Amino acid sequence: MVLLKRMALVINAAIIERIFYPVFPPDHNATEVAAWLEYRIETGISACNSELPHR
């Protein structure tokens, strides 16, 4: 069995669009998620686009 300690999910219309794992350090994850969301808004990337940038 694999247990995950921390992860952040971006879910849109019941579809997981992005998984941030591992969340380390935890105090920087919110900034990373916000930057990813802002990038998507600025570039107009629609939901479920397979060309999303991954880190």
Phi, psi and omega in degrees: 000137178250124178251130179263132181281309182217138172205157175238133179245140171252115183241130179226123180053046177066019178240129177285116181267330184203139175242126175256108181208137355283155177269095181208131349287146186302329183284353178255350185295320180300321178295318179296316179295316179299319179296320179296316179295318178298319178300315179298320179293314182295324183268352178072027179289128181274168181298146174065025177281126183283354182264026182288141177286139179239146177254000000 
